[in-house]
Amino acid sequence: MESTRAQYHSRQFSSRAVPEPDGRLSAGELAWLIGSLRMEPTPQRQALCEEVRQFLSSRQQNLKGEVPDRSLWLYVRRYLTNYDELRSALKAKVGECELYENVKVYLCCQIIREYGLELDPLYAAFGDLGV
């Protein structure tokens, strides 16, 4: 069975998904961009935890015991969604820090809900600065 990480590297998210307006995004473009969050099907939690454990072990970060939801969040965000792609597009285009931060939290909430993670969305979005 191919790992989620290997599947991620074998697929390409569409680069045309990010509009190229001059300056700030219009309300319609922003809504479209937020709506373009893509999430891969949710793997079984036990399989996902084992995959994250193996991934961390490959980076000399041996994880003993239960996999924290923060580790699951980071892995899911990177390998099962196009969150990073959207966040980069928003940061470059939105122009208003507060709006960018609100959209970032919204996207985090969507991922947390979809993957059944028990994690504070502010913590997911901003790390220790958000709690």
Contacts in CASP RR format, 6 or more apart in sequence:
PFRMAT RR
TARGET T0000
AUTHOR 0000-0000-0000
METHOD contacts of the structure
MODEL  1
MESTRAQYHSRQFSSRAVPEPDGRLSAGELAWLIGSLRMEPTPQRQALCE
EVRQFLSSRQQNLKGEVPDRSLWLYVRRYLTNYDELRSALKAKVGECELY
ENVKVYLCCQIIREYGLELDPLYAAFGDLGV
2 10 0 8 1.000
3 51 0 8 1.000
3 54 0 8 1.000
4 40 0 8 1.000
4 43 0 8 1.000
4 48 0 8 1.000
4 51 0 8 1.000
4 75 0 8 1.000
4 79 0 8 1.000
4 80 0 8 1.000
5 51 0 8 1.000
5 55 0 8 1.000
5 79 0 8 1.000
7 40 0 8 1.000
7 79 0 8 1.000
8 40 0 8 1.000
8 78 0 8 1.000
8 79 0 8 1.000
8 80 0 8 1.000
13 38 0 8 1.000
13 82 0 8 1.000
13 85 0 8 1.000
17 33 0 8 1.000
17 36 0 8 1.000
17 82 0 8 1.000
17 85 0 8 1.000
18 33 0 8 1.000
18 85 0 8 1.000
18 86 0 8 1.000
18 89 0 8 1.000
19 25 0 8 1.000
19 29 0 8 1.000
19 32 0 8 1.000
19 33 0 8 1.000
19 93 0 8 1.000
21 29 0 8 1.000
21 93 0 8 1.000
23 93 0 8 1.000
23 95 0 8 1.000
24 93 0 8 1.000
24 94 0 8 1.000
24 95 0 8 1.000
24 96 0 8 1.000
25 33 0 8 1.000
25 90 0 8 1.000
25 93 0 8 1.000
25 94 0 8 1.000
30 94 0 8 1.000
30 99 0 8 1.000
30 103 0 8 1.000
33 86 0 8 1.000
33 89 0 8 1.000
33 90 0 8 1.000
34 86 0 8 1.000
34 103 0 8 1.000
34 106 0 8 1.000
34 107 0 8 1.000
36 82 0 8 1.000
36 86 0 8 1.000
37 81 0 8 1.000
37 82 0 8 1.000
37 83 0 8 1.000
37 86 0 8 1.000
37 107 0 8 1.000
37 110 0 8 1.000
37 111 0 8 1.000
38 81 0 8 1.000
38 82 0 8 1.000
39 80 0 8 1.000
39 81 0 8 1.000
39 110 0 8 1.000
39 111 0 8 1.000
39 114 0 8 1.000
39 115 0 8 1.000
40 79 0 8 1.000
40 80 0 8 1.000
40 81 0 8 1.000
42 114 0 8 1.000
42 115 0 8 1.000
42 116 0 8 1.000
43 51 0 8 1.000
48 72 0 8 1.000
48 75 0 8 1.000
48 76 0 8 1.000
49 66 0 8 1.000
49 67 0 8 1.000
49 72 0 8 1.000
51 75 0 8 1.000
52 63 0 8 1.000
52 67 0 8 1.000
52 71 0 8 1.000
52 72 0 8 1.000
52 75 0 8 1.000
53 63 0 8 1.000
53 67 0 8 1.000
55 75 0 8 1.000
56 62 0 8 1.000
56 63 0 8 1.000
56 71 0 8 1.000
57 63 0 8 1.000
63 71 0 8 1.000
69 117 0 8 1.000
69 118 0 8 1.000
69 119 0 8 1.000
70 119 0 8 1.000
70 123 0 8 1.000
70 124 0 8 1.000
72 115 0 8 1.000
72 117 0 8 1.000
73 111 0 8 1.000
73 112 0 8 1.000
73 117 0 8 1.000
73 119 0 8 1.000
73 124 0 8 1.000
76 111 0 8 1.000
76 115 0 8 1.000
76 117 0 8 1.000
77 83 0 8 1.000
77 84 0 8 1.000
77 111 0 8 1.000
77 124 0 8 1.000
78 84 0 8 1.000
80 115 0 8 1.000
81 111 0 8 1.000
83 107 0 8 1.000
83 108 0 8 1.000
83 111 0 8 1.000
86 107 0 8 1.000
87 104 0 8 1.000
87 107 0 8 1.000
90 100 0 8 1.000
90 103 0 8 1.000
90 104 0 8 1.000
91 100 0 8 1.000
94 100 0 8 1.000
94 103 0 8 1.000
101 125 0 8 1.000
101 126 0 8 1.000
104 125 0 8 1.000
104 126 0 8 1.000
105 121 0 8 1.000
105 122 0 8 1.000
105 125 0 8 1.000
108 121 0 8 1.000
108 124 0 8 1.000
108 125 0 8 1.000
109 121 0 8 1.000
111 117 0 8 1.000
111 124 0 8 1.000
112 119 0 8 1.000
112 121 0 8 1.000
112 124 0 8 1.000
117 124 0 8 1.000
120 130 0 8 1.000
120 131 0 8 1.000
122 130 0 8 1.000
122 131 0 8 1.000
123 130 0 8 1.000
123 131 0 8 1.000
END
